[in-house]
């Protein structure tokens, strides 16, 4: 008992120090084009749904702390390090070993830490889902007081629902987490868990539009970005013009501007309404399904960094973008040092997100086949969530930014840490080598060979075009 108390104390101290170090690295927080627009909405109190209105509404409340990004920086990093602190508590309780406190250090993984100080929807979304996921893991442990389980469970569900409002394409990946919540719900029967699971899954699907309506957010044209890009891509691969509103199908449109890395590399198409965009998009896909799949497969390959040589990921934010509000970030030696590490890591296979997706799929398969405890089922569903989230970008991506896969990498780090640090014997390590490490190594070898024999860099005329 004394050893456990000491381990908990070590975890608390490590998390507190880590939080302080992160504040020192990133204060007052970095902002880019997207977050600057959301800052404007927070100042004005009027929202649109191009970016999550809930994030701007939270930021508006945090302006009471500081009229800049620092309030949101504290909010992000508090959730971030609380997640890793609770993960350490889970690992200590599950394994009964002092080493479980080291799970806090997983928060220093460079690809996670690098974006944790950037005010992005991707970051707050992933941190909230991480918090909810770890709370569900704590609920899965035996001998928890009923009152504690209810408190953890309620906060977990709230965090997952709030996180779902931060990304329009998050709901498919939210479904496994809500299934996990239903499994751990402190209700008396399987029937109640089933009904609760249906209700929770419904809530995670409707959370973004309901909150947008509640905040009276103006409808934006985010879908039109996708529709415009897909029509350009379909036209490029089909050799027919699907860009004109009148249905004119001139042969061989001049699309030397086309890039699978950026939705507005070619001039954006303008639609009279969202309905027109949807109609033209569906019609073009129905007419040219192969061309659509060619375009979207190439986009997804660039996002996952499969088969391309000249596809360096955007893994580091050096400074805040220019803005009229005077929001600036002054670099420091800690930030510059972290940047060197992140950029070096990006040149390794870990900088190619397909590695993380395969690792997640392997962990999910391992836990589904060999997992025996409630905790293993929750971990399997978290890994499934990260895998599904990456898959949503096959249809939803409008560029190939590395931050799109932030939750996928975050969930892989969470699950991998829980499986390794939170185990009490060496069996799981051997299983992970077979189910996770081996498939990853095979995939790296196959992708490297493909890249050497037939790189995809020359399929489109503007493969290097990006922000």
MOZINOR-V659335 format. One record per backbone hydrogen bond with DSSP energy under -0.5 kcal/mol. NH is the residue of the N-H (numbers start at 1). CO is the residue of the C=O. Records with the same first field share a line. If there is no record, write none. Layout:
# MOZINOR-V659335
NH->CO, CO
This chain:
# MOZINOR-V659335
5->1
6->2
7->3
8->4
9->5
10->6
11->7
12->8
13->9
14->10
15->11
16->12
17->13
18->14
19->15
20->16
21->17
22->18
23->19
24->20
25->21
26->22
27->23
29->26
30->117
36->32
37->33
38->34
39->35
40->36
41->37
42->38
43->39
44->40
45->41
46->41
49->218
55->52
56->52
57->53
58->54
59->55
60->56
61->57
62->58
63->59
64->61
65->62
66->62
68->66
73->69
74->70
75->71
76->72
77->73
78->74
79->75
80->76
81->77
82->78
83->79
84->80
85->81
86->82
87->83
88->84
89->85
90->86
91->87
92->88
93->89
94->90
95->91
96->92
100->97
101->98
102->99
103->100
104->101
105->102
106->103
107->104
108->105
109->106
112->109
113->109
114->110
115->112
116->112, 113
117->113
118->115
119->30
120->118
124->120
125->121
126->122
127->123
128->124
129->125
130->126
131->127
132->128
133->129
134->130
135->131
136->132
137->133
138->134
139->135
140->136
141->138
149->145
150->146
151->147
152->148
153->149
154->150
155->151
156->152
157->153
158->154
159->155
160->156
161->157
162->158
163->159
164->160
165->161, 162
166->163
167->164
170->167
173->170
174->170
175->171
176->172
177->173
178->174
179->175
180->176
181->177
182->178
183->179
184->180
185->181, 182
187->185
193->189
194->190
195->191
196->192
197->193
198->194
199->195
200->196
201->197
202->198
203->199
204->200
205->201
206->202
207->203
210->206
211->207
212->208
213->209
214->210
215->211
216->213
217->212
218->47
225->221, 222
226->222
227->223
228->224
229->225
230->226
231->227
232->228
233->229
234->230
235->231
236->232
237->233
238->234
239->235
240->235
241->250
242->240
247->244
252->239
255->253
258->255
262->259
263->398
265->262
277->273
278->274
279->275
280->276
281->277
282->278
283->279
284->280
285->281
286->282
287->283
288->284
292->288
293->289
294->290
295->291
296->292
297->293
298->294
299->295
300->296
301->297
302->298
303->299
304->300
305->301
306->301
307->305
311->309
315->313
318->316
321->31
326->323
328->326
331->329
336->332
337->333
338->334
339->335
340->336
341->337
342->338
343->339
344->340
345->341
346->342
347->343, 344
348->345
351->348
352->349
353->351
354->304
355->352
356->353
357->353
358->354
359->355
360->356
361->357
362->358
363->359
364->360
365->361
366->362
367->363
368->364
369->365
370->366
371->367
377->373
378->374
379->375
380->376
381->377
382->378
383->379
384->380
385->381
386->382
387->383
388->384
389->385
390->386
391->387
392->388
393->389, 390
394->391
395->392
396->392
397->393
400->261
404->401
405->402
406->403
409->405
410->406
411->407
412->408
413->409
414->410
415->411
416->412
417->413
418->414
419->415
420->416
421->417
422->417, 418
423->420
430->426
431->427
432->428
433->429
434->430
435->431
436->432
437->432
438->433
440->436
441->437
442->438
443->439
444->440
445->441
446->442
447->443
448->444
449->445
450->446
451->447
452->448
453->449
454->450
455->451
456->307
458->455
459->456
462->258
463->460
465->462
